Amino acid sequence: MLIRKVDDETELHLLERKHAGELEALDPGDLTFSQGEWIGVKGRVDAWMSQALGDFAAGTRLEAGIFRNGLLIGIVSLQDIDRDGKSAGLNYALDGKWRGRGIMTRCCRALIAYAYEELDLNRIEIVADVGNIPSCRIPEKIGFAKESVMRACYRSADGFRDCARYSLLKSEWKGG
C-alpha cells in the first residue's frame, strides 16, 4: 500500500510480511550512536513484523518502508499513535550505504505531511541520541523545536546515553 510519494525515485509503502527478507538484508552500517537495536536482526524480523502489523491494525503504529527505485532501503515510522491526543512519535532507520544524501529528511517530511493531513495529528515527537549528530540534524532541518535533553534515557552497550526530545506542532508545519 502506497503511503506517500517522496520524489521521483522514492516512495513510502506500508511494510508487509513479504518485505521481511528485504528488511533482514539491510546493512545497518555504523550503529555507534543508534538507540535500541537494528530493525533487521536475523531471526527477529518475523516477530518484529508481527508486532508492527498488530499495532497497525490497532491504529497505534505505522511502519513505512522506504523504497528507492523499488529497492527497500530503510524505514520511517509513526509509533505510539494517540488518536485522542492527536500525537505520535517518529522513528527512522536507513541502510548504511544510503546515508548522508538527504533521503531520510525527505522521507520524514513526507510521513509528517501524511500524519498531519491524513491522520489529523497535532504533535509529532522525535527522540534522538545527542551523540548521533546526523540523527539530530533531521528534526532540526525540518523545523522541530528541541524541548529537552533527557539524561541517561537509555542504556547502550557502552553505558547510559542522553537523548534530545524534539517536537513539531501542526500549526508550525511549513509543509515540507
MOBELPE-V16684 format. One record per residue. N is the residue number from 1. PHI is phi in degrees with one decimal (NA if undefined). NEAR is the number of other ideal C-beta (glycine too) atoms within 8 Angstrom. Layout:
n=N phi=PHI near=NEAR
n=N phi=PHI near=NEAR
//
This chain:
n=1 phi=NA near=5
n=2 phi=-71.4 near=7
n=3 phi=-95.4 near=11
n=4 phi=-164.1 near=11
n=5 phi=-85.0 near=8
n=6 phi=-93.8 near=10
n=7 phi=-157.1 near=6
n=8 phi=-62.0 near=3
n=9 phi=-110.3 near=5
n=10 phi=-126.4 near=13
n=11 phi=-137.1 near=9
n=12 phi=-105.0 near=17
n=13 phi=-126.1 near=10
n=14 phi=-59.2 near=10
n=15 phi=-70.9 near=11
n=16 phi=-128.3 near=7
n=17 phi=-54.6 near=7
n=18 phi=-63.6 near=4
n=19 phi=-92.7 near=11
n=20 phi=-57.1 near=10
n=21 phi=-63.7 near=6
n=22 phi=-65.0 near=10
n=23 phi=-63.9 near=15
n=24 phi=-65.4 near=10
n=25 phi=-81.6 near=7
n=26 phi=-62.5 near=13
n=27 phi=-95.5 near=7
n=28 phi=-67.7 near=11
n=29 phi=63.0 near=8
n=30 phi=-77.8 near=5
n=31 phi=-107.2 near=7
n=32 phi=-49.6 near=4
n=33 phi=-111.1 near=8
n=34 phi=-87.3 near=11
n=35 phi=-79.8 near=10
n=36 phi=62.0 near=4
n=37 phi=-105.1 near=4
n=38 phi=-67.1 near=8
n=39 phi=-67.4 near=10
n=40 phi=-97.9 near=10
n=41 phi=-66.6 near=10
n=42 phi=-56.7 near=6
n=43 phi=86.7 near=4
n=44 phi=-118.9 near=7
n=45 phi=-65.1 near=13
n=46 phi=-61.9 near=8
n=47 phi=-66.1 near=7
n=48 phi=-61.7 near=10
n=49 phi=-65.0 near=13
n=50 phi=-59.6 near=8
n=51 phi=-64.7 near=8
n=52 phi=-61.7 near=12
n=53 phi=-69.4 near=10
n=54 phi=-63.6 near=8
n=55 phi=-66.4 near=10
n=56 phi=-63.3 near=12
n=57 phi=-61.2 near=6
n=58 phi=-81.3 near=7
n=59 phi=81.3 near=6
n=60 phi=-109.0 near=9
n=61 phi=-159.1 near=12
n=62 phi=-139.4 near=10
n=63 phi=-99.7 near=10
n=64 phi=-103.4 near=15
n=65 phi=-78.7 near=14
n=66 phi=-94.0 near=16
n=67 phi=-111.9 near=12
n=68 phi=-110.5 near=10
n=69 phi=50.2 near=5
n=70 phi=86.0 near=4
n=71 phi=-96.9 near=7
n=72 phi=-71.9 near=10
n=73 phi=-121.0 near=11
n=74 phi=172.2 near=15
n=75 phi=-138.5 near=13
n=76 phi=-138.6 near=14
n=77 phi=-140.3 near=13
n=78 phi=-103.0 near=12
n=79 phi=-124.8 near=11
n=80 phi=52.5 near=8
n=81 phi=-65.0 near=13
n=82 phi=-117.4 near=9
n=83 phi=-66.9 near=7
n=84 phi=-70.2 near=4
n=85 phi=-81.7 near=6
n=86 phi=57.5 near=9
n=87 phi=-139.2 near=11
n=88 phi=-161.9 near=14
n=89 phi=-96.5 near=10
n=90 phi=-119.7 near=15
n=91 phi=-126.5 near=9
n=92 phi=-155.4 near=13
n=93 phi=-153.2 near=10
n=94 phi=-132.7 near=11
n=95 phi=-50.9 near=11
n=96 phi=-53.3 near=9
n=97 phi=-77.0 near=6
n=98 phi=-101.1 near=10
n=99 phi=-74.8 near=11
n=100 phi=82.1 near=4
n=101 phi=-114.7 near=5
n=102 phi=82.0 near=6
n=103 phi=-62.0 near=14
n=104 phi=-66.8 near=13
n=105 phi=-61.3 near=11
n=106 phi=-64.9 near=11
n=107 phi=-68.4 near=16
n=108 phi=-62.3 near=14
n=109 phi=-58.2 near=10
n=110 phi=-64.6 near=13
n=111 phi=-72.1 near=17
n=112 phi=-64.1 near=13
n=113 phi=-58.5 near=12
n=114 phi=-60.9 near=12
n=115 phi=-62.5 near=13
n=116 phi=-77.7 near=12
n=117 phi=-82.5 near=7
n=118 phi=-95.3 near=6
n=119 phi=-97.2 near=11
n=120 phi=56.1 near=7
n=121 phi=-77.8 near=12
n=122 phi=-114.5 near=7
n=123 phi=-140.3 near=12
n=124 phi=-119.7 near=15
n=125 phi=-124.4 near=11
n=126 phi=-124.6 near=13
n=127 phi=-116.9 near=11
n=128 phi=-134.1 near=13
n=129 phi=-60.0 near=14
n=130 phi=-62.6 near=10
n=131 phi=-82.4 near=7
n=132 phi=-94.1 near=11
n=133 phi=-57.1 near=7
n=134 phi=-60.7 near=8
n=135 phi=-68.7 near=11
n=136 phi=-72.8 near=12
n=137 phi=-67.0 near=9
n=138 phi=-59.5 near=14
n=139 phi=-63.8 near=13
n=140 phi=-65.7 near=9
n=141 phi=-65.9 near=7
n=142 phi=-78.0 near=11
n=143 phi=108.7 near=7
n=144 phi=-65.5 near=11
n=145 phi=-91.6 near=7
n=146 phi=-82.2 near=9
n=147 phi=-89.1 near=6
n=148 phi=-167.5 near=6
n=149 phi=-117.4 near=8
n=150 phi=-95.3 near=10
n=151 phi=-74.3 near=5
n=152 phi=45.4 near=8
n=153 phi=-80.9 near=9
n=154 phi=-151.2 near=10
n=155 phi=-106.6 near=6
n=156 phi=-111.2 near=8
n=157 phi=-61.3 near=2
n=158 phi=-103.2 near=3
n=159 phi=124.0 near=5
n=160 phi=-82.0 near=8
n=161 phi=-123.1 near=13
n=162 phi=-88.0 near=12
n=163 phi=-129.3 near=13
n=164 phi=-95.7 near=13
n=165 phi=-107.7 near=12
n=166 phi=-117.5 near=14
n=167 phi=-142.2 near=11
n=168 phi=-138.7 near=13
n=169 phi=-92.4 near=8
n=170 phi=-55.2 near=8
n=171 phi=-67.5 near=4
n=172 phi=-94.0 near=8
n=173 phi=-66.0 near=11
n=174 phi=-95.0 near=5
n=175 phi=82.8 near=4
n=176 phi=137.0 near=4
//
